[in-house]
Amino acid sequence: MSNAFPASNKPVSGAGTPAAAHAPRPMLGTLDIMALVVGIVIGAGIFSAPSLVAANAGSPASMMIAWALGGLIAVAGAMCYAELASTYPHAGGDYHYLRRAFGARLAFLFAWARLTVIPTGSIALLGYIFGDYASQIVNLGPASSAIYAAAVILVLTVVNIAGLRTGKWTQNLLTAVEVGGVLLIIAVGLLFTPDAPAAAPPAPATAATANWGLVLIFVMLTYGGWNEAAYISAEAMGPSRSLPRALFWSLALVALLYLLVNLAYLNVLGQAGMGASSAVAADMMRRVLGEPGAQLIALLIAVSALTSANATILMGARTTYAFGRDTPAFAVLAKWHPQWHTPVNALWIQAAIALALVLLGAYTRSGFATMVEYTAPVFWFFFVLSGLALFVLRHKEPQAHRPFRVPLYPLTPLVFVATSGYLFYASLRHTGVGALVGVAVLAVGALVMLIRPRDDASAAS
C-alpha cells in the first residue's frame, strides 16, 4: 500500500489523526484518469454556452478562434498542474500545493472554499442541469428540478462511497455515453443539414465586433474542470507519466470535439441562429430531426450533467479528506475506509452541503444561475494562487524531483496565471448576488482561519 503523504509533509500526530495505513492506493490508470477529465469537462456547457459565444463574437472565424484559444489556455494550465501533481502526488491536490508554497493558513482557506463553495456549488449546479432536462422527459411537479438534483447527489454519493472501483467504472461508462452523444450531434449537424435555410432571428443576434472578454468567459467556463485530476494523483498508477499524458490527451480530445460541435451548430443554424437560440443543441436537433431530436438532446444533456456530477463528487471529497488529515479540529473528515478505499465522511459532508445549496436554488427559483454566480469568483481566485504556487515551489524546493516539467517555463505558467486573473476580475464584474454570497462564505472561512487554535495552523509548518 502506497503512502500518499511524503516524508516532508507528514500527517499531524495526535488522537484525532487516522491510522496512516488507511490511505489512498494507486488504482487509476491513464484511461481511467482520461475518463474522469473528459467526463467532468464535457458537461452541459457545450450544449448552451456556444449560443452566448456566437452572440458576442464578431464573425464565425472569431468564434472558432476563441474555441481554439480556449483549448490552448486549458492545455497551458493542465501542463502546470501536471508538473505539480507528478512532483507532489497527493489526495489534496491544490490544497497540498498551496500548503507547501504559502503555508497552512492559506491552505486552510482553500480547503474551506472546497468544502463550502467550489465542488459543492458545482455539484448542486450540475444537479440542477440534470433536473432541468430530466423534467422535460418526466416532470415531477413545481419542484421537479430540485427533486431530481437532490436525488442525483444522494445516489452518486452512495455509488462513490461504495468504492473507488465502482465510482471509476460508473464514470467510464457515463463518459462513453456522453462522448457518443457528442459525436452524434457532430454527425447530425455536419452530415444531415436541412435543405431550407434557417429562419432569420427577429433581431440582430450577434455583435458587430467580438467582445473578447465575454467570449473568453463563456469559452473557459465550458473548458473548466480539468484541474480536478490533481485530486486523484495519489491514486494514479505511475503519476509521473500517467497524469501529464492523461491531461494533455484529454484536453486535446475535448478541444477537437468542441470545434467540431460548433461547426455542426454553424452548419445548421448559422451564427445568427446560434446567437438567437437559448438552447442551441436542442434547436439544432429539432431543425434536423424534429421534436424527437429535441427529446434526444434533453436526454443527452441529462447524461452529461450526470457524468460531470459523478466526477466532481468523486474528486471533490479528496481535498476535504486531506484537509482533515492535516487539521485535528476537522479530523472527522479524514476517515478513509480500508475496504472501500474511499473518504466516507468527506463524501457525506460534501453531499450535505450540496443538498443545502440545492435548497437555496429552490428558494431563489433560479438554481443554475445562482450556483454559477456562487462558485465563479472563488474558483478563479484560487486558480491564480495555484499557478503562482508553481513558481514559489520551484524557488523554495529546487531539489525536489520533478519527473515532468511544464514546457516553455516560465511563459506557460505566466499565461495561465494572467488568464486566471482576468477571469477572476470578469467573474466579479459580470455576476450578481450569488457572487457576493460566495465571497461572503469565503470571508467567514477567513474569520475561522484567524480564530481557530494555533496548533491547527502550525501543525505541518
N, C-alpha and C positions, 0 to 999 in steps of 0.2 A: 504494500500500500504506500503510495507516494505521500509525502508531506507537502502540503500546499503552501507552507509558510517557511521562507528561507531563514537561515540562521540569524541573519542581521535584522530580522523583523519577527522575533519570537512572540507567540501569544502571551498575553499577560498571565501572571500566576495569580492564584487566589481561589477562594471557594467557588466563585461564580464562573470559573473557566471550564469548559467542557474538556473531556479527555481528548488528547491530541490524536488518538487513534481514529476517532470519528471525524474524519476529514474527507474532502473531495478526492476522488480517484480518477486517473485518466481513462476515460471510456468513450471519448468522441473522436472519430476520425475526420479527415478533411471533408469528405462528402457530408457528414453529419453537420459540421460547422457551416458548410455552404448552405445546407437546407435551412438552418436557423437564420443565417444572414439574409438569404433571398426571401425567406418567408416573412421576416419582420420588415424588410424594406419595401417589398411589393405588397403594400397594403391597399386600402381603399382609395388612397390619394391619387393613384394613377387613373382612377375612374371619374375623378371630379376636378382635380387641380388643372388638367390641361385646358379646360374652358377658361379658367382665370388667367392662365399664362397667355392663351390666344387673345384674350380681350385686352391685354396690356402690352402685347408685342406689336411692333410696327409693321411686320411682314411675316409671311411663313418662314422666310430664311432666318429672321431674327429669332423666331420661336424655336426652330430646330437647333440653332446655335446655342440658345440658352439651355436646352436639354443636354446637349453635348458638353457644354461648360459645366453644368451641374455634375455630370458624371466625373469629369476631371477633378473637380473640387472634392467630391466624395472620395475618390481614389487617393488624393493627397492626404486627406485626413486619415483614411484607412491605413496608409503606409506609416503614419506617425503612431497610430495605435498598434500596428504590427510590431514596431520596434519596442514599444513599452510592454506589450503583452508577452512577447517572446523573451525579453530580458527579465521581466518580473512576473512570471506566471502565477496568478493569484485569483482566488474567487472574488475578491473585492473590486477588481478592475480599476476604474478611475479613482475609487476611494483609496486603494493601495498606492497608486502613483502620487496622488495629492498628499497623502500622509508622508511618503518618503521625501517628496520635494518641498513641501511647505509646512509640515508638522501636523500634530494630532488635532489641533483646534480647527483648522480649515477642513481637514478630513471629516471631522465630526459634523461640520455644517453641510458638507456634501452628502454624508450619509443621511442626515436629517431630510435633505431635499429628495434623496432617492426614496426614502421611506414615505414621505408625505406628498410629494409633488410629481416627480418625473415619471417613474414607471407606473405608479398608481394612477396618475392622471391619464397616462396613455392607455392603460388597461380599461379604465372607465370610458374613454373616448372610443376605443375600438369596440367595446361592448355596445355602445350606442349606435355605431355604424352597423354592426350586425343586427341590432334590434330594429333600426330604421328600415333595412331592406328585407329582413325576415318578416316584418309586419306587412309588407306588400304582398307576401305569399300567404301567410296566415296571421290575421290581425287578432290580437288578444284584448282589444278594448282601448280606452283612453290612455292607459299607462303601458301599452304594449311594448314600446321600445325599452322602457326602463325594466320591465319584467324580463325581457329577453337578455338585456345587458347583465342583470343580476344573475340569471341562470348560467350564462356563459362563464362569468367569473367563478362561480361556485364549482361548476363541472370541470373546468380546465384546471382549477387549483387542485381538486381531488386527483385528477389524472397525473399531475406533476408530483404530488405528494406520494403517489403510488410507486414512483421510482423513476430514475433518470432514463432507463431503457424504455419504459412506457412513454415518457414525455418525448424522447427523441424520435421514436418510431411514429408517434402521433404527428409530430412536426414534419417528418419526412413525407408522410402520406398527404397531409394537408398542403405542403409546399408543391408536391407533384400535381395535385388537383388544381392549385392556384396557377401555376405556370402553364398547365394545359389550357386553362381558361383564357389566359392572356394570349396564348398562341392562337386560340380560336378567334378572338377578337381581331388579331392581326390578319388571319386568313380571310375572315369575312370582309374586313374593311378594304383589303388590297385586291382580293380576287373576285368579289361579288358586288362591285359598285353598281348601284341602280342607274338606269339609263337617264331618267329625268333628273334635271338639276335640282339641288336642294333649294327650298323656298328661301327667299331673302328675308333676313330679320327685319322687324318693324322699324328699327333704329340702328344707327351705326354701332357695331358691336366691338370694334377694335380701335385701339389708339392709333393716331396718325404716326406717331413715333414711339419707339419702345420705351416703356418705363422700366428700366433695368432693375431698379430697386425692388419693386413689387414682383416683377417676373422672377428674380432670383429667390425671393422669399418663398414663393409657391413651389418653384422647382426644387429647392433644397428641402422643403418640408416633405416633398414626395420621395426624395432620396434618403430621408432620415431613418435611423435605426441600426445602421451597420456597426456602430460603436458598441452595441450590446454584446458583440463577440468577445470583448475583453473580459466579461464576467464569467465565461466558462473556460478561460485559459488554463486554470488549474485542473480542468477535467479533459483537456485536449491531449491526445496522444502525439508526442513529438511536437510540442507547440512552436519550437523554433522554426520548423518548416511548414507545419500544417496551418498555422494561423495566417502567416503572410500569403500563402497560396490561396487559402480559402477566402480571405478578404479581397484579394485582387481579382480572382476569377469570378467571385460572386458579384462584385460591383461592375465588372466588365459585362457580365451577362445581363444584369439589371439595366445598365445604360443602353445596351443593344435593344433589349425589349422595349424600353421607354421610347427610343427613337422610332422603332417600327410601329408601336401603338399610336404614336402621334401622327405618323404618316398615314395610318389607316383612318384615323379621325379626319384628317385633312382631305383624304381621297373621297370620303363620303359626304362630309358636311361643309368642307371649305373652312378657311379661318374665320370668316364672319359667322358662319353657322356654329362653329365651336364656341366662339366668344359669346354668342347669344344663348347658349344652352346652359341649363342648370344641372343637367345630368348627361354629360356628353356621351358616355358609353351607352347608356340606355337609349338616347336619341339615335345614335348610330345604328345600334342593333334593331331598333324599331323601324328605321327607314329601310333597312335591307331585308329583314325577316318578319316585320310586323310585330304585333303585340306579343306573340310567343318569344320573340327575340328579346324584348324588354324584360319579360319574366325570367328568361335565362340569365340575363346580366344581373338581375337582382339577386339570384341565387349565387352567382359567381362572386359578387361583391361581398355577400354574407360570408362565403367561404374564405375570401381573402382577409376579411376582418378577423375571422376565427383563427386563421393561421398566424397573423401578426399578434393577436392577443395571447395565443399559446406560447409563442416565442418570448414575448415580453414577460409573461408570468414566470416562465422557466428561468430566464436570466435575471430578471429584476430582483428576485429574492436573494441572489448570491451576494450582492453588496450588503444587504441587511444582515446576512449571516456573518460576513467578515467584520462588520461593524460591531456585532455582538461579541465576537471573539476578542476584539481589542478594547472593549469598553465594559468594565464589570457591571455598571449600573444597568446595562442593556443585555446582560449575558443570556437572558431568556431567549433572545433572538438567535443564539448560536447553536441550538440543538441540531446536530446532523445525524439523521437516522442511520445506524450502522448497517441495516439490511437493505433499506430502500435507496440509500445514497442520495438523500435529498434534505434540504434545510427546512424541516417541517414547520417549526414555529414561525420562521420568517415568511413562509408561504401563507400561513393562516392570517398573520397580522397584515401582510400586504393585501390579502383578499378583503379583510375587514375595512381597511381604509378605502380601497377601490369601491366597495359597496356603499360606503358613506358618500363618496363623490357621485355615485350613480343617483343617490337620493338628492344630492344638491342639484344635479342636472334635471331631475324630475321636477324639483321645486321651481327652477328658473324657466322650465319649459323649452330650453334650448341647450340640451345636453352636449351635443357635439361642439358647438361654438364656444360654450363655456369652458370645456376641457382644453380646447386649443389655446384659448387665451390664458388659462390657468398654468399650463406647462411651458409655453414657449420661452419667455424671458429667462426663467431659471435654467432651463436646458441649455440655452446658448451661452449664458454666463459661465457655467461650469465647463462648457466646451473650450472656451477661451483659456481657462485655467489649466485644463488638461493638456492643451497644446503647449502652453508655457512650461508645464512640468517636464516636457521632453528636453528643453534647453537647460533647465535647472539640474536635472538628474545627470545630463552629460557633463555638467560642470562639477557637481557635488560627488559623483561616483564614476570618475573616468576609468577606474579599474574594473568596473562591472563587465562581465562577459555579455556582449551583445551579438547573438547569433544572426540577427537581422538588423541592418542599419537603413534608416529611411533614405531613399535615393535623393540626390541633389540637395543634401543638407548644406546650409540652413534655409534654402529657398523654399523647399516644400513645406516645412512646418510654419514658416512665416506666412505663406499664402493661406494655410489652414487657420492660423490664429487671426489674421486680418479679416478673413471672410466670416469667421465666427463672431468677431467683434462687431462687424457691420450688421449681422443678422440679430445680434442681441439688441443693438440700438433700434433696428427696424421693428422688432417684436414689441418693444415698449411703445414705439411711436404709433403703430398701426393696430394695437389691440386695446380692449376696453376694460371693463370691471373685472373680468376674470383674471387679467394680468395683475391687477392690484391685489387680488386675493392671494394669488400665488406668491407674489413678493412679500405680502404680509405674513404668510405662513413661514417663509424663509426667515423673515425678521424674528419671528417667535423662536425659531431654531437658533438664531444668533444669541438671543437672550438666554436660552437654555445652555448654550455653549459657555456663556460667561459665568453662570451661577452654579453649574454642576461641580461636583467635587474635584478638587485639584488632581487627585491621583488618576482620574479618568483622562485628564488632559495630558498627563505626562507619562502614562504607563509605558508607552513604547517609544518615547522620545529619547 
